[in-house]
Amino acid sequence: MSEGTRRRRDPEARRLEIITAAAELIIEVGVDALTHRKVAARAGVPLGSTTQYFATLDDLREAAIGALAAEVEVRIDETRRAVAAEGVSPEGIARLVHRSLEDARAVQADRAVVTAAVHDPRVRAFAKRWSEEIVGFISPVHGTDRARAAAAFIDGVLWHSQIHDEPLDEELIRDALAGILIPSPASPSASSAAASA
């Protein structure tokens, strides 16, 4: 059986090819530049196939963003397991963040979803949940405020990697996280904690 025949007889495979092509294009050119024509060309399917499976461009965008969001969900689960193994120290978190920067495709997928979240409230709910997950990993050890600050810093590290040729060094990430997560002896929160002890 030829590849073309197999694809015609497997509509779910063709639908998945179209979604995958759309997701890749969103990473490369952004949500706003997506067209049925570009997706069909990338997927290697007739233009009519994209509209057969996705009546509107919004439907196609939503399916592609959903696929990217599912990828991020898998990485969040992996991060949860890694945090349990590595610990919630600045060193452990920096190691995980720096390791994540090595997967350029994953970083680009995250960026694409977060960029879409700026304009789409449905996607924003995904992005907020991921941020809350990061805070949830860190807050039991370091408190909610410091966890939120660390999560914002981690977001910044990921964006930095998208606009610079080299990601930040692991040591720099570790030292910055230590500054965020570990109170200095003179800080008000440290003084208050000492006074109440």
ROMILUM-970476 format. One record per residue (C-alpha): residue number from 1; x, z, y. Coordinates in steps of 0.001 Angstrom, whole numbers, plus 500000, padded with zeros to 6 digits. Each point is the difference from the previous one (the first is absolute). Example, Ala and Ser with C-alpha at 12.3 -4.5 7.8 and 13.67 -1.06 7.14 Angstrom:
+-----+--------+--------+--------+
: num :     c1 :     c3 :     c2 :
+-----+--------+--------+--------+
:   1 : 512300 : 507800 : 495500 :
:   2 : 501370 : 499340 : 503440 :
+-----+--------+--------+--------+
REM end
This chain:
+-----+--------+--------+--------+
: num :     c1 :     c3 :     c2 :
+-----+--------+--------+--------+
:   1 : 500000 : 500000 : 500000 :
:   2 : 501423 : 499049 : 503399 :
:   3 : 500506 : 502552 : 502767 :
:   4 : 497341 : 498267 : 502109 :
:   5 : 497465 : 500142 : 497169 :
:   6 : 500740 : 503665 : 499352 :
:   7 : 499512 : 500856 : 503666 :
:   8 : 496706 : 498105 : 500179 :
:   9 : 498712 : 501929 : 496999 :
:  10 : 501142 : 503374 : 501320 :
:  11 : 498240 : 500564 : 503330 :
:  12 : 501250 : 503587 : 500272 :
:  13 : 503619 : 498815 : 499715 :
:  14 : 499419 : 497438 : 502739 :
:  15 : 498317 : 502608 : 502209 :
:  16 : 502996 : 502302 : 499489 :
:  17 : 502426 : 497167 : 500847 :
:  18 : 498121 : 499436 : 503266 :
:  19 : 500044 : 503720 : 500875 :
:  20 : 503705 : 500249 : 499166 :
:  21 : 500798 : 496970 : 502148 :
:  22 : 497974 : 501435 : 502889 :
:  23 : 501763 : 503372 : 499676 :
:  24 : 503420 : 498344 : 500063 :
:  25 : 499034 : 497987 : 503073 :
:  26 : 498738 : 503114 : 501779 :
:  27 : 503415 : 501570 : 499416 :
:  28 : 501767 : 496895 : 501279 :
:  29 : 497854 : 498847 : 502919 :
:  30 : 497501 : 502804 : 500642 :
:  31 : 496262 : 500372 : 499545 :
:  32 : 499048 : 497962 : 503054 :
:  33 : 501962 : 496917 : 498872 :
:  34 : 498287 : 499836 : 496596 :
:  35 : 497951 : 496852 : 499303 :
:  36 : 498242 : 498612 : 496941 :
:  37 : 502293 : 496960 : 500184 :
:  38 : 503207 : 502079 : 499968 :
:  39 : 498745 : 502121 : 497134 :
:  40 : 498989 : 496964 : 497943 :
:  41 : 503408 : 498410 : 500548 :
:  42 : 501817 : 503220 : 499032 :
:  43 : 497823 : 500542 : 496915 :
:  44 : 500265 : 496341 : 498965 :
:  45 : 496234 : 499605 : 499799 :
:  46 : 497581 : 497586 : 501686 :
:  47 : 498755 : 501135 : 503395 :
:  48 : 496457 : 500171 : 498618 :
:  49 : 501065 : 502679 : 497524 :
:  50 : 500726 : 502496 : 502737 :
:  51 : 496535 : 499605 : 501472 :
:  52 : 498426 : 499976 : 496538 :
:  53 : 501347 : 503489 : 499307 :
:  54 : 499997 : 501290 : 503589 :
:  55 : 497208 : 498656 : 502176 :
:  56 : 501592 : 501219 : 503223 :
:  57 : 503524 : 500568 : 501178 :
:  58 : 499075 : 503642 : 500583 :
:  59 : 499106 : 500339 : 496303 :
:  60 : 503369 : 498538 : 499042 :
:  61 : 501888 : 502223 : 502451 :
:  62 : 498183 : 503074 : 498713 :
:  63 : 500874 : 499175 : 496383 :
:  64 : 503653 : 499380 : 500883 :
:  65 : 500303 : 503195 : 502053 :
:  66 : 498329 : 501836 : 497114 :
:  67 : 502664 : 498639 : 497628 :
:  68 : 502766 : 501131 : 502352 :
:  69 : 498336 : 503396 : 500379 :
:  70 : 499914 : 500349 : 496210 :
:  71 : 503758 : 499372 : 499944 :
:  72 : 500517 : 502751 : 502554 :
:  73 : 497810 : 502367 : 497945 :
:  74 : 502282 : 499428 : 496994 :
:  75 : 503046 : 500816 : 502147 :
:  76 : 498306 : 503166 : 501314 :
:  77 : 499454 : 501132 : 496389 :
:  78 : 503651 : 499261 : 499224 :
:  79 : 501031 : 501952 : 503097 :
:  80 : 497859 : 502957 : 498953 :
:  81 : 501809 : 500125 : 496634 :
:  82 : 503397 : 499541 : 501649 :
:  83 : 499331 : 502798 : 502494 :
:  84 : 499198 : 502296 : 497086 :
:  85 : 503343 : 499075 : 498428 :
:  86 : 502154 : 499834 : 503165 :
:  87 : 498519 : 502903 : 501919 :
:  88 : 498753 : 500229 : 503574 :
:  89 : 503348 : 500611 : 501647 :
:  90 : 501340 : 497755 : 502786 :
:  91 : 502561 : 498696 : 497472 :
:  92 : 497372 : 499133 : 497397 :
:  93 : 497629 : 498369 : 502467 :
:  94 : 502836 : 498030 : 501632 :
:  95 : 501089 : 498738 : 496592 :
:  96 : 496467 : 498799 : 499222 :
:  97 : 499521 : 498394 : 503426 :
:  98 : 503353 : 498222 : 499855 :
:  99 : 499296 : 498795 : 496458 :
: 100 : 496639 : 498607 : 501145 :
: 101 : 501761 : 497983 : 502726 :
: 102 : 501892 : 498084 : 497301 :
: 103 : 496738 : 498313 : 498924 :
: 104 : 499532 : 497574 : 502897 :
: 105 : 496822 : 498531 : 498483 :
: 106 : 498397 : 503445 : 499781 :
: 107 : 500959 : 500866 : 503576 :
: 108 : 498549 : 496689 : 501203 :
: 109 : 496773 : 500629 : 498079 :
: 110 : 499687 : 503445 : 501579 :
: 111 : 500580 : 498478 : 503446 :
: 112 : 497378 : 497317 : 499395 :
: 113 : 497364 : 502550 : 499023 :
: 114 : 500796 : 502340 : 502901 :
: 115 : 499946 : 497076 : 502439 :
: 116 : 496580 : 498988 : 498667 :
: 117 : 498870 : 503625 : 500341 :
: 118 : 500487 : 499859 : 503766 :
: 119 : 497053 : 497585 : 500274 :
: 120 : 497956 : 500677 : 496859 :
: 121 : 498359 : 503430 : 499573 :
: 122 : 499609 : 499458 : 496234 :
: 123 : 503722 : 499450 : 499588 :
: 124 : 500713 : 502857 : 502410 :
: 125 : 498349 : 502374 : 497524 :
: 126 : 502570 : 498962 : 497349 :
: 127 : 502917 : 500448 : 502388 :
: 128 : 498785 : 503425 : 501147 :
: 129 : 499616 : 501138 : 496424 :
: 130 : 503596 : 498991 : 499195 :
: 131 : 501275 : 501885 : 503020 :
: 132 : 497989 : 503034 : 498927 :
: 133 : 501524 : 499707 : 496518 :
: 134 : 503504 : 500216 : 501475 :
: 135 : 498970 : 503034 : 502051 :
: 136 : 498489 : 501466 : 496833 :
: 137 : 503332 : 499702 : 498156 :
: 138 : 501922 : 501764 : 502738 :
: 139 : 497615 : 502576 : 501526 :
: 140 : 499921 : 502536 : 497125 :
: 141 : 503732 : 500582 : 500532 :
: 142 : 500499 : 499353 : 503724 :
: 143 : 496582 : 500494 : 501624 :
: 144 : 497505 : 497474 : 501310 :
: 145 : 501477 : 499407 : 503468 :
: 146 : 503501 : 499323 : 498708 :
: 147 : 498581 : 497862 : 497186 :
: 148 : 498103 : 497867 : 502534 :
: 149 : 503123 : 499604 : 502121 :
: 150 : 502021 : 499012 : 496913 :
: 151 : 497336 : 497469 : 498964 :
: 152 : 500088 : 498449 : 503487 :
: 153 : 503803 : 499819 : 499804 :
: 154 : 499820 : 498347 : 496557 :
: 155 : 497559 : 497424 : 501408 :
: 156 : 502512 : 499329 : 502767 :
: 157 : 502822 : 499555 : 497488 :
: 158 : 497934 : 497407 : 498123 :
: 159 : 499176 : 498098 : 503217 :
: 160 : 503648 : 500205 : 501086 :
: 161 : 501010 : 498249 : 496777 :
: 162 : 497673 : 497106 : 500857 :
: 163 : 501632 : 499211 : 503322 :
: 164 : 503655 : 500760 : 499253 :
: 165 : 502353 : 498273 : 497606 :
: 166 : 501122 : 503236 : 498349 :
: 167 : 497852 : 502999 : 499077 :
: 168 : 501012 : 503421 : 501263 :
: 169 : 502621 : 501875 : 497974 :
: 170 : 498718 : 502576 : 497547 :
: 171 : 502115 : 502674 : 501718 :
: 172 : 498410 : 499279 : 503377 :
: 173 : 496520 : 500163 : 498450 :
: 174 : 500912 : 503285 : 498268 :
: 175 : 501375 : 501584 : 503178 :
: 176 : 496967 : 498959 : 502059 :
: 177 : 497636 : 501353 : 497346 :
: 178 : 501960 : 503259 : 499923 :
: 179 : 499526 : 500252 : 503765 :
: 180 : 496269 : 499430 : 499607 :
: 181 : 499362 : 502133 : 496915 :
: 182 : 502380 : 502932 : 500334 :
: 183 : 499348 : 502292 : 502967 :
: 184 : 503034 : 500948 : 502040 :
: 185 : 500653 : 503750 : 500290 :
: 186 : 499060 : 499974 : 503699 :
: 187 : 496754 : 498039 : 499615 :
: 188 : 496751 : 501796 : 500941 :
: 189 : 498547 : 499539 : 496530 :
: 190 : 503107 : 501532 : 498422 :
: 191 : 499937 : 502910 : 502494 :
: 192 : 496297 : 500597 : 499340 :
: 193 : 500541 : 499926 : 496278 :
: 194 : 502876 : 502488 : 500305 :
: 195 : 497952 : 502315 : 502225 :
: 196 : 497083 : 500040 : 497589 :
: 197 : 502227 : 500663 : 496956 :
+-----+--------+--------+--------+
REM end
